[in-house]
Amino acid sequence: MIIYSGATILGGDTVVGHDSVIGGNAWITFSVPANSLVYNQSEVADKESFSHKDSVSKILQSSKK
């Protein structure tokens, strides 16, 4: 699991699944399934649909806003 700077995870029962990536400045108020990518206004996507390079690029772009 990777959680970038500025991410906020709320709730006592909120679980972040194995191999998930939480982008900077994302607000998490619900559990995130394994192998997920959460970025830019807390949109959730399956990591399998992104290449690592695309994922990092999207996270960096979202944290600049």
N, C-alpha and C positions, 0 to 999 in steps of 0.2 A: 504494500500500500504506500502511496505517495500522497502527501498533503502539502500543497504549496502555501506559501506565506499569505496571510490574510484570510484564509478559509475559516469559516465559522460552522461548527457542528453543534446543533442544539438538540435538546431532548435527552432524557435519561435512558430511553430504550432505543436510541438511534444506533444502528450497526453499519459499519462500512465493511463491505465484503472484501475477501482476499483478492489481491492484484488489482485493486481499484485505484484510480487517480482522481484526486479532488483538486481542481484548479484554484489558483489564487483568487481571493475575494468571493468565492462561491459561498452561499448560505445553504446548509443542509439541514432540513427539518424532518427528514424521513430516512428510513434505512435505505442503503444503496446495495444492490446485488453485487455479487462477485464479478470481476472482470469488467467493471463499468468505468466510464470516463464522465466526470461531472465538471462542467465548465460554463462560463458565461451565463449568468442568471440561472444557475443551477439546472441546466439542461442535462439530461442523463442519456448516455449513448453506450452501446455495447462496444468494448474496446476492440473486438474482432473486426468491426467495420472500419477501423482506422489503422493506418500504419503508424508506427511509433513517431516518425518524423512529422506526420500530419497532426498527431495528438499534441506533441510538444508545441508546434507552431500555433495551434488553436488556443492552447492554454496561455502561451505568451501574449498572443493578441488580446485575449480577454482580460488579462491582468493589466494591460496598458490603458484600458478604457476608464 
